[in-house]
């Protein structure tokens, strides 16, 4: 059941803290598989940039003492969880999990270039240090490394035809991701975007790899197509909840917690979900101001504040959280037909709660 706006706001604050247990359980396994997949920087300078982006080394190539610059590894975690929930053993999904994380990170390197972001995970972005040409090459190398990592699934007692199917699913999914990114870039010059268009875009750009992680993990665990489909649908719903919450944090999140500047989506005139909702709902002076501001090449701080005021007027903040809650509820609903161990059911619920109310 979707909570009212006040309840949703409080719920988000309560949920935003600690990562669910599954992230810590798989963390070391994912890291070890990634270390195996990404060669040392002595092999090529390109790998030095990859290892820097992944948070393993600093700009000078020295090993990092902490992991504060590493991400949550959401996609590989979901892959391993799906496999273990259905087969009590996630080891055969490790190559696929590493591939998912590398493909996701190739997209981040390229996204940072396209969005001109200078900070990612509390450290300068690859392009900002080494320039656009080298960053493009590093992103391409990350993609290739991910494709190669997936081939390791063949050495985990996985049938060759299953490896081929998994490879096909992954490639199709990151083609969807690229399609979604192209749509997102096109939205930057439009003010007539509808919510349904936006939701389709994020289903591609964000949802495809999240769905893919769940689907691949399930496929490597079972031949039951109904269970594989249920986990894929679960991933679809999680992708929507994750991205709209991300849009929420991009405007109203805490900068110190996120590790990147908030409000940047507005400054770049990015049409995130709260803005799309406002463009559909605003009228009169509020609509005139939105069209004027989003028609400018650059925004002043007064423009950013005016957009924030309009978002408040039309209830974008509350509505964004309501849509997130609805996607979270659907996620748990589509998983109901699958008989899961008690621990897996509990962790699925914990995961949904976290993604719907996270603060980072």
LUMLORO-42920 format. One record per residue (C-alpha): residue number from 1; residue in one letter; chain; x, y, z. Coordinates in steps of 0.5 Angstrom, whole numbers. Each point is the difference from the previous one (the first is absolute). Last residue first. Example, Ala and Ser with C-alpha at 12.3 -4.5 7.8 and 13.67 -1.06 7.14 Angstrom:
BEGIN
{loke 2; 'S'; 'A'; {27; -2; 14}}
{loke 1; 'A'; 'A'; {-2; -7; 2}}
//
This chain:
BEGIN
{loke 360; 'X'; 'A'; {46; 16; -2}}
{loke 359; 'X'; 'A'; {-6; 1; 4}}
{loke 358; 'X'; 'A'; {-3; -6; -1}}
{loke 357; 'X'; 'A'; {-8; 0; 0}}
{loke 356; 'X'; 'A'; {-2; -5; -5}}
{loke 355; 'X'; 'A'; {6; -3; -1}}
{loke 354; 'X'; 'A'; {1; -2; 7}}
{loke 353; 'X'; 'A'; {-8; -3; 1}}
{loke 352; 'X'; 'A'; {1; -4; -6}}
{loke 351; 'X'; 'A'; {6; -3; 2}}
{loke 350; 'X'; 'A'; {-3; -2; 7}}
{loke 349; 'X'; 'A'; {-5; -3; -3}}
{loke 348; 'X'; 'A'; {4; -4; -5}}
{loke 347; 'X'; 'A'; {4; -2; 7}}
{loke 346; 'X'; 'A'; {-6; -2; 3}}
{loke 345; 'X'; 'A'; {-2; -5; -6}}
{loke 344; 'X'; 'A'; {7; -2; 0}}
{loke 343; 'X'; 'A'; {1; -2; 7}}
{loke 342; 'X'; 'A'; {-7; -4; 0}}
{loke 341; 'X'; 'A'; {2; -4; -6}}
{loke 340; 'X'; 'A'; {-4; 2; -6}}
{loke 339; 'X'; 'A'; {-6; -3; -3}}
{loke 338; 'X'; 'A'; {-1; 5; -7}}
{loke 337; 'X'; 'A'; {-7; 2; -1}}
{loke 336; 'X'; 'A'; {1; 6; 5}}
{loke 335; 'X'; 'A'; {6; 3; -4}}
{loke 334; 'X'; 'A'; {-5; 4; -5}}
{loke 333; 'X'; 'A'; {-3; 3; 7}}
{loke 332; 'X'; 'A'; {6; 2; 3}}
{loke 331; 'X'; 'A'; {3; 4; -6}}
{loke 330; 'X'; 'A'; {-7; 3; -1}}
{loke 329; 'X'; 'A'; {0; 3; 7}}
{loke 328; 'X'; 'A'; {7; 3; -1}}
{loke 327; 'X'; 'A'; {-3; 3; -7}}
{loke 326; 'X'; 'A'; {-6; 3; 4}}
{loke 325; 'X'; 'A'; {5; 3; 6}}
{loke 324; 'X'; 'A'; {5; 3; -6}}
{loke 323; 'X'; 'A'; {-7; 4; -3}}
{loke 322; 'X'; 'A'; {-2; 2; 7}}
{loke 321; 'X'; 'A'; {7; 3; 1}}
{loke 320; 'X'; 'A'; {0; 4; -7}}
{loke 319; 'X'; 'A'; {-7; 2; 2}}
{loke 318; 'X'; 'A'; {3; 3; 7}}
{loke 317; 'X'; 'A'; {5; 4; -3}}
{loke 316; 'X'; 'A'; {-3; 2; -7}}
{loke 315; 'X'; 'A'; {-6; 4; 4}}
{loke 314; 'X'; 'A'; {-2; 5; -5}}
{loke 313; 'X'; 'A'; {2; 6; 4}}
{loke 312; 'X'; 'A'; {7; -4; 3}}
{loke 311; 'X'; 'A'; {2; -1; -7}}
{loke 310; 'X'; 'A'; {-1; 7; -2}}
{loke 309; 'X'; 'A'; {4; 3; 6}}
{loke 308; 'X'; 'A'; {6; -5; -2}}
{loke 307; 'X'; 'A'; {-1; 3; -7}}
{loke 306; 'X'; 'A'; {1; 7; 3}}
{loke 305; 'X'; 'A'; {6; -2; 4}}
{loke 304; 'X'; 'A'; {3; -3; -6}}
{loke 303; 'X'; 'A'; {-1; 6; -4}}
{loke 302; 'X'; 'A'; {2; 5; 6}}
{loke 301; 'X'; 'A'; {7; -4; 0}}
{loke 300; 'X'; 'A'; {1; 2; -8}}
{loke 299; 'X'; 'A'; {-2; -5; -5}}
{loke 298; 'X'; 'A'; {4; -1; -7}}
{loke 297; 'X'; 'A'; {-3; -1; -7}}
{loke 296; 'X'; 'A'; {-6; 2; 2}}
{loke 295; 'X'; 'A'; {-7; -3; -2}}
{loke 294; 'X'; 'A'; {-1; -4; 6}}
{loke 293; 'X'; 'A'; {0; 7; 4}}
{loke 292; 'X'; 'A'; {-5; 3; -5}}
{loke 291; 'X'; 'A'; {-5; -6; 0}}
{loke 290; 'X'; 'A'; {1; -1; 7}}
{loke 289; 'X'; 'A'; {-2; 7; 1}}
{loke 288; 'X'; 'A'; {-6; 0; -4}}
{loke 287; 'X'; 'A'; {-2; -6; 3}}
{loke 286; 'X'; 'A'; {0; 3; 7}}
{loke 285; 'X'; 'A'; {-3; 6; -3}}
{loke 284; 'X'; 'A'; {-6; -3; -2}}
{loke 283; 'X'; 'A'; {0; -8; 0}}
{loke 282; 'X'; 'A'; {4; -6; 3}}
{loke 281; 'X'; 'A'; {-3; -7; 0}}
{loke 280; 'X'; 'A'; {4; -3; -6}}
{loke 279; 'X'; 'A'; {6; 4; 0}}
{loke 278; 'X'; 'A'; {0; -1; 8}}
{loke 277; 'X'; 'A'; {0; -8; -1}}
{loke 276; 'X'; 'A'; {6; 0; -5}}
{loke 275; 'X'; 'A'; {4; 5; 5}}
{loke 274; 'X'; 'A'; {-2; -5; 6}}
{loke 273; 'X'; 'A'; {2; -6; -5}}
{loke 272; 'X'; 'A'; {7; 2; -3}}
{loke 271; 'X'; 'A'; {0; 5; -6}}
{loke 270; 'X'; 'A'; {7; 3; 1}}
{loke 269; 'X'; 'A'; {1; 7; -1}}
{loke 268; 'X'; 'A'; {7; -1; 2}}
{loke 267; 'X'; 'A'; {-1; 5; 6}}
{loke 266; 'X'; 'A'; {-6; -4; 2}}
{loke 265; 'X'; 'A'; {4; -7; 0}}
{loke 264; 'X'; 'A'; {5; 3; 3}}
{loke 263; 'X'; 'A'; {-4; 2; 6}}
{loke 262; 'X'; 'A'; {4; -4; 5}}
{loke 261; 'X'; 'A'; {7; 0; -1}}
{loke 260; 'X'; 'A'; {4; -7; 1}}
{loke 259; 'X'; 'A'; {2; -5; 5}}
{loke 258; 'X'; 'A'; {-7; -2; 2}}
{loke 257; 'X'; 'A'; {0; 1; 7}}
{loke 256; 'X'; 'A'; {4; 7; 0}}
{loke 255; 'X'; 'A'; {-5; 2; -5}}
{loke 254; 'X'; 'A'; {-6; -1; 4}}
{loke 253; 'X'; 'A'; {-6; -2; -5}}
{loke 252; 'X'; 'A'; {-6; 4; -2}}
{loke 251; 'X'; 'A'; {2; 1; -8}}
{loke 250; 'X'; 'A'; {4; -6; -2}}
{loke 249; 'X'; 'A'; {-3; -3; 6}}
{loke 248; 'X'; 'A'; {-7; 0; -3}}
{loke 247; 'X'; 'A'; {3; -2; -7}}
{loke 246; 'X'; 'A'; {4; -6; 4}}
{loke 245; 'X'; 'A'; {-7; -2; 3}}
{loke 244; 'X'; 'A'; {-3; 0; -7}}
{loke 243; 'X'; 'A'; {6; -5; -2}}
{loke 242; 'X'; 'A'; {0; -5; 5}}
{loke 241; 'X'; 'A'; {-8; -1; 0}}
{loke 240; 'X'; 'A'; {0; 0; -7}}
{loke 239; 'X'; 'A'; {6; -5; 0}}
{loke 238; 'X'; 'A'; {-3; -4; 6}}
{loke 237; 'X'; 'A'; {-7; -1; -4}}
{loke 236; 'X'; 'A'; {4; -3; -6}}
{loke 235; 'X'; 'A'; {5; -4; 4}}
{loke 234; 'X'; 'A'; {-7; -4; 3}}
{loke 233; 'X'; 'A'; {-2; -1; -7}}
{loke 232; 'X'; 'A'; {7; -4; -1}}
{loke 231; 'X'; 'A'; {-1; -3; 6}}
{loke 230; 'X'; 'A'; {-7; -3; -2}}
{loke 229; 'X'; 'A'; {2; -2; -7}}
{loke 228; 'X'; 'A'; {6; -4; 3}}
{loke 227; 'X'; 'A'; {-5; -3; 4}}
{loke 226; 'X'; 'A'; {-5; -2; -5}}
{loke 225; 'X'; 'A'; {5; -2; -5}}
{loke 224; 'X'; 'A'; {2; -6; 5}}
{loke 223; 'X'; 'A'; {7; -2; -2}}
{loke 222; 'X'; 'A'; {3; 2; 6}}
{loke 221; 'X'; 'A'; {7; 4; 3}}
{loke 220; 'X'; 'A'; {3; 3; -6}}
{loke 219; 'X'; 'A'; {-6; 2; -2}}
{loke 218; 'X'; 'A'; {-2; 4; 6}}
{loke 217; 'X'; 'A'; {6; 4; 1}}
{loke 216; 'X'; 'A'; {0; 1; -8}}
{loke 215; 'X'; 'A'; {-7; 3; 1}}
{loke 214; 'X'; 'A'; {1; 4; 7}}
{loke 213; 'X'; 'A'; {6; 3; -3}}
{loke 212; 'X'; 'A'; {-3; 2; -7}}
{loke 211; 'X'; 'A'; {-6; 3; 4}}
{loke 210; 'X'; 'A'; {5; 5; 3}}
{loke 209; 'X'; 'A'; {4; 1; -7}}
{loke 208; 'X'; 'A'; {-7; 1; -3}}
{loke 207; 'X'; 'A'; {-3; 5; 5}}
{loke 206; 'X'; 'A'; {5; 6; 0}}
{loke 205; 'X'; 'A'; {0; 2; -7}}
{loke 204; 'X'; 'A'; {-5; -4; -3}}
{loke 203; 'X'; 'A'; {-5; 0; 5}}
{loke 202; 'X'; 'A'; {2; 7; 1}}
{loke 201; 'X'; 'A'; {-2; 2; -7}}
{loke 200; 'X'; 'A'; {-7; -4; 1}}
{loke 199; 'X'; 'A'; {-1; 4; 6}}
{loke 198; 'X'; 'A'; {1; 7; -3}}
{loke 197; 'X'; 'A'; {-4; -2; -6}}
{loke 196; 'X'; 'A'; {-6; -1; 4}}
{loke 195; 'X'; 'A'; {1; 6; 4}}
{loke 194; 'X'; 'A'; {0; 4; -6}}
{loke 193; 'X'; 'A'; {5; 4; -3}}
{loke 192; 'X'; 'A'; {-2; 7; -3}}
{loke 191; 'X'; 'A'; {6; 4; 3}}
{loke 190; 'X'; 'A'; {5; -2; -5}}
{loke 189; 'X'; 'A'; {8; 1; -1}}
{loke 188; 'X'; 'A'; {2; -4; 6}}
{loke 187; 'X'; 'A'; {-5; -6; -2}}
{loke 186; 'X'; 'A'; {5; -2; -6}}
{loke 185; 'X'; 'A'; {5; -1; 5}}
{loke 184; 'X'; 'A'; {-4; -5; 4}}
{loke 183; 'X'; 'A'; {-3; -3; -6}}
{loke 182; 'X'; 'A'; {8; -2; -2}}
{loke 181; 'X'; 'A'; {1; -2; 7}}
{loke 180; 'X'; 'A'; {-6; -5; -1}}
{loke 179; 'X'; 'A'; {2; -3; -6}}
{loke 178; 'X'; 'A'; {7; -1; 3}}
{loke 177; 'X'; 'A'; {-3; -4; 6}}
{loke 176; 'X'; 'A'; {-4; -4; -5}}
{loke 175; 'X'; 'A'; {6; -2; -4}}
{loke 174; 'X'; 'A'; {3; -1; 7}}
{loke 173; 'X'; 'A'; {-6; -5; 1}}
{loke 172; 'X'; 'A'; {0; -3; -7}}
{loke 171; 'X'; 'A'; {8; -2; 2}}
{loke 170; 'X'; 'A'; {-2; -3; 7}}
{loke 169; 'X'; 'A'; {-6; -4; -3}}
{loke 168; 'X'; 'A'; {5; -3; -6}}
{loke 167; 'X'; 'A'; {5; -2; 5}}
{loke 166; 'X'; 'A'; {-4; -3; 5}}
{loke 165; 'X'; 'A'; {-3; -4; -6}}
{loke 164; 'X'; 'A'; {7; -2; -3}}
{loke 163; 'X'; 'A'; {2; -2; 7}}
{loke 162; 'X'; 'A'; {-6; -4; 1}}
{loke 161; 'X'; 'A'; {1; -4; -7}}
{loke 160; 'X'; 'A'; {7; -1; 3}}
{loke 159; 'X'; 'A'; {-3; -4; 6}}
{loke 158; 'X'; 'A'; {3; 3; 6}}
{loke 157; 'X'; 'A'; {4; -4; 5}}
{loke 156; 'X'; 'A'; {4; 6; 2}}
{loke 155; 'X'; 'A'; {5; 1; -6}}
{loke 154; 'X'; 'A'; {-5; 2; -5}}
{loke 153; 'X'; 'A'; {-1; 6; 5}}
{loke 152; 'X'; 'A'; {7; 3; -1}}
{loke 151; 'X'; 'A'; {-3; 2; -7}}
{loke 150; 'X'; 'A'; {-3; 6; 4}}
{loke 149; 'X'; 'A'; {6; 3; 1}}
{loke 148; 'X'; 'A'; {2; 1; -7}}
{loke 147; 'X'; 'A'; {-6; 4; -1}}
{loke 146; 'X'; 'A'; {1; 4; 6}}
{loke 145; 'X'; 'A'; {7; 2; -2}}
{loke 144; 'X'; 'A'; {-2; 2; -7}}
{loke 143; 'X'; 'A'; {-5; 5; 4}}
{loke 142; 'X'; 'A'; {6; 2; 4}}
{loke 141; 'X'; 'A'; {4; 1; -6}}
{loke 140; 'X'; 'A'; {-5; 5; -3}}
{loke 139; 'X'; 'A'; {-1; 4; 6}}
{loke 138; 'X'; 'A'; {8; 1; 0}}
{loke 137; 'X'; 'A'; {0; 2; -7}}
{loke 136; 'X'; 'A'; {-5; 5; 1}}
{loke 135; 'X'; 'A'; {3; 2; 6}}
{loke 134; 'X'; 'A'; {7; 1; -4}}
{loke 133; 'X'; 'A'; {-3; 4; -5}}
{loke 132; 'X'; 'A'; {-4; 4; 5}}
{loke 131; 'X'; 'A'; {6; 3; 5}}
{loke 130; 'X'; 'A'; {4; -4; 5}}
{loke 129; 'X'; 'A'; {-2; 3; 6}}
{loke 128; 'X'; 'A'; {-7; 3; -1}}
{loke 127; 'X'; 'A'; {-2; -6; -5}}
{loke 126; 'X'; 'A'; {2; -5; 6}}
{loke 125; 'X'; 'A'; {-5; 4; 5}}
{loke 124; 'X'; 'A'; {3; 3; 6}}
{loke 123; 'X'; 'A'; {-1; -4; 6}}
{loke 122; 'X'; 'A'; {-6; 0; 5}}
{loke 121; 'X'; 'A'; {-4; -5; -3}}
{loke 120; 'X'; 'A'; {0; 3; -7}}
{loke 119; 'X'; 'A'; {2; 8; -1}}
{loke 118; 'X'; 'A'; {2; 4; -6}}
{loke 117; 'X'; 'A'; {-7; -1; -3}}
{loke 116; 'X'; 'A'; {0; 2; -7}}
{loke 115; 'X'; 'A'; {-7; -3; -2}}
{loke 114; 'X'; 'A'; {3; -4; -6}}
{loke 113; 'X'; 'A'; {7; -1; 3}}
{loke 112; 'X'; 'A'; {-3; -3; 6}}
{loke 111; 'X'; 'A'; {-5; -4; -3}}
{loke 110; 'X'; 'A'; {6; -3; -4}}
{loke 109; 'X'; 'A'; {3; -2; 6}}
{loke 108; 'X'; 'A'; {-6; -2; 3}}
{loke 107; 'X'; 'A'; {-2; -5; -6}}
{loke 106; 'X'; 'A'; {6; -4; 1}}
{loke 105; 'X'; 'A'; {-1; 0; 7}}
{loke 104; 'X'; 'A'; {-7; -4; -1}}
{loke 103; 'X'; 'A'; {4; -5; -5}}
{loke 102; 'X'; 'A'; {5; -1; 5}}
{loke 101; 'X'; 'A'; {-5; -1; 6}}
{loke 100; 'X'; 'A'; {-4; -5; -5}}
{loke 99; 'X'; 'A'; {6; -4; -2}}
{loke 98; 'X'; 'A'; {2; -1; 7}}
{loke 97; 'X'; 'A'; {-7; -3; 2}}
{loke 96; 'X'; 'A'; {1; -4; -6}}
{loke 95; 'X'; 'A'; {6; -3; 2}}
{loke 94; 'X'; 'A'; {-2; -1; 7}}
{loke 93; 'X'; 'A'; {-7; -4; -2}}
{loke 92; 'X'; 'A'; {3; -7; 1}}
{loke 91; 'X'; 'A'; {2; 2; 7}}
{loke 90; 'X'; 'A'; {-7; 2; 2}}
{loke 89; 'X'; 'A'; {-2; -7; 3}}
{loke 88; 'X'; 'A'; {-7; -1; 4}}
{loke 87; 'X'; 'A'; {-3; -1; -7}}
{loke 86; 'X'; 'A'; {-6; 5; 0}}
{loke 85; 'X'; 'A'; {2; 5; 5}}
{loke 84; 'X'; 'A'; {7; -1; -1}}
{loke 83; 'X'; 'A'; {-1; 2; -8}}
{loke 82; 'X'; 'A'; {-4; 6; 1}}
{loke 81; 'X'; 'A'; {4; 2; 6}}
{loke 80; 'X'; 'A'; {6; 0; -5}}
{loke 79; 'X'; 'A'; {-3; 4; -5}}
{loke 78; 'X'; 'A'; {-3; 5; 5}}
{loke 77; 'X'; 'A'; {7; 1; 3}}
{loke 76; 'X'; 'A'; {3; 0; -7}}
{loke 75; 'X'; 'A'; {-5; 6; -2}}
{loke 74; 'X'; 'A'; {1; 4; 6}}
{loke 73; 'X'; 'A'; {8; 0; 1}}
{loke 72; 'X'; 'A'; {-1; 6; 5}}
{loke 71; 'X'; 'A'; {5; 4; -3}}
{loke 70; 'X'; 'A'; {7; 1; 2}}
{loke 69; 'X'; 'A'; {3; 7; 1}}
{loke 68; 'X'; 'A'; {0; -2; 8}}
{loke 67; 'X'; 'A'; {4; -6; -1}}
{loke 66; 'X'; 'A'; {6; 2; 5}}
{loke 65; 'X'; 'A'; {7; -1; -1}}
{loke 64; 'X'; 'A'; {1; 1; -7}}
{loke 63; 'X'; 'A'; {5; -3; -4}}
{loke 62; 'X'; 'A'; {5; 5; -3}}
{loke 61; 'X'; 'A'; {-1; 1; -8}}
{loke 60; 'X'; 'A'; {2; 8; 1}}
{loke 59; 'X'; 'A'; {-7; 2; -1}}
{loke 58; 'X'; 'A'; {-3; -5; 5}}
{loke 57; 'X'; 'A'; {-1; -8; 0}}
{loke 56; 'X'; 'A'; {-5; -4; 1}}
{loke 55; 'X'; 'A'; {-6; 4; 0}}
{loke 54; 'X'; 'A'; {-3; -3; -6}}
{loke 53; 'X'; 'A'; {1; 6; -4}}
{loke 52; 'X'; 'A'; {8; 0; 2}}
{loke 51; 'X'; 'A'; {0; -8; -2}}
{loke 50; 'X'; 'A'; {-3; 2; -7}}
{loke 49; 'X'; 'A'; {5; 6; -1}}
{loke 48; 'X'; 'A'; {6; -5; 1}}
{loke 47; 'X'; 'A'; {-3; -5; -4}}
{loke 46; 'X'; 'A'; {0; 5; -6}}
{loke 45; 'X'; 'A'; {7; 1; 2}}
{loke 44; 'X'; 'A'; {2; -7; -2}}
{loke 43; 'X'; 'A'; {2; -6; 3}}
{loke 42; 'X'; 'A'; {4; 3; 6}}
{loke 41; 'X'; 'A'; {-7; 3; 2}}
{loke 40; 'X'; 'A'; {-2; -7; 2}}
{loke 39; 'X'; 'A'; {-5; -4; -4}}
{loke 38; 'X'; 'A'; {-8; 0; 2}}
{loke 37; 'X'; 'A'; {-3; -6; 0}}
{loke 36; 'X'; 'A'; {3; -3; 6}}
{loke 35; 'X'; 'A'; {0; 6; 4}}
{loke 34; 'X'; 'A'; {-8; 0; -2}}
{loke 33; 'X'; 'A'; {-1; -7; 3}}
{loke 32; 'X'; 'A'; {4; 2; 6}}
{loke 31; 'X'; 'A'; {-5; 6; 1}}
{loke 30; 'X'; 'A'; {-6; -4; -1}}
{loke 29; 'X'; 'A'; {2; -5; 5}}
{loke 28; 'X'; 'A'; {2; 5; 5}}
{loke 27; 'X'; 'A'; {-7; 4; -1}}
{loke 26; 'X'; 'A'; {-5; -6; 0}}
{loke 25; 'X'; 'A'; {-2; 0; 7}}
{loke 24; 'X'; 'A'; {1; 7; 1}}
{loke 23; 'X'; 'A'; {-5; 2; -5}}
{loke 22; 'X'; 'A'; {-5; -6; 2}}
{loke 21; 'X'; 'A'; {0; 3; 7}}
{loke 20; 'X'; 'A'; {-4; 6; -2}}
{loke 19; 'X'; 'A'; {4; 7; -1}}
{loke 18; 'X'; 'A'; {-1; 5; 6}}
{loke 17; 'X'; 'A'; {-3; 6; 0}}
{loke 16; 'X'; 'A'; {-6; 3; -4}}
{loke 15; 'X'; 'A'; {-6; -4; 3}}
{loke 14; 'X'; 'A'; {-2; 4; 6}}
{loke 13; 'X'; 'A'; {0; 7; -4}}
{loke 12; 'X'; 'A'; {-3; -3; -6}}
{loke 11; 'X'; 'A'; {-6; -3; 4}}
{loke 10; 'X'; 'A'; {-1; 7; 3}}
{loke 9; 'X'; 'A'; {-1; 3; -7}}
{loke 8; 'X'; 'A'; {-5; -6; -2}}
{loke 7; 'X'; 'A'; {-4; 1; 7}}
{loke 6; 'X'; 'A'; {-1; 7; -2}}
{loke 5; 'X'; 'A'; {-2; -1; -7}}
{loke 4; 'X'; 'A'; {-5; -5; 1}}
{loke 3; 'X'; 'A'; {3; -8; 0}}
{loke 2; 'X'; 'A'; {-1; -4; -6}}
{loke 1; 'X'; 'A'; {-3; -7; 2}}
//
